[in-house]
Amino acid sequence: MHEAHAVPVICLDGPSGSGKGTVGRMLARRLGWHFLDSGALYRLVAVAARQAGIDLGAADELAGLAYALDVAFSGDEQGRERIELAGRDVTAAVRAETTGADASRVAAYPAVREALLARQQASRQAPGLIADGRDMGTVVFPDAPLKIFLIASAEERARRRHKQLMEHGIDASIPSLIKEIEGRDRQDRERRIAPLKPAPDALTIDSTGRLPEHLCEEIIALGRDRKLC
Ligand code: C5P
């Protein structure tokens, strides 16, 4: 086995708003592991394209941008995330709902996915990685020893998205978020490449009505059973 693959990965896949980000960050903090927000990478490709005036239909140019993304993830003293693209703070643009829809479009291009693959796999660093996305368990880390597929009702996902957006100072209505989320999930599920679906060996957990702390405990217990943490 390759040395790097001794590093454990816990994959958290699922539709938007299913709790992956919150639970994943909490897990990474609790375990002292790294965290990969793969969705942010697709969002960054969309933001970089907008900045560079590249059309979202130009797959090869988008893939070029994806290879070259100069991105830095950090957090401020309050624990708020900060995302920089070539040294510029683009956090609000990355988290905007329209960027989510654009990300879903660019994510359907095989060349863009291929361009981001090595970058994602390189985040598998000791002592471990929590990988958040749509295809972590199916494509990026197929050998991961623990794969979770998180789901939640559309209403709850829209409520969570609303709260997140408000925290970023972005306004949105719940009914429009439900529509947007359902449309994006459909697009993610129905695309030909790396569609949103559980890996055959993934465990599905419904996060509706459950606290992130409890989900975190449940996943850590699964990790302990597998002697990962
Ligand atoms: O998770 P997030 O909402 O930030 O993801 C934005 C979009 O990026 C998703 O709707 C999906 O189309 C795409 N994505 C993906 N594969 C991933 C993560 C995100 O295709 N691993």
Residues whose N, C-alpha, C, O or C-beta is under 5 A from the ligand:
A	BS01	C5P	S16 S38 G39 A40 Y42 G100 A103 S104 A107 D132 G133 R134 D135 R184 D188
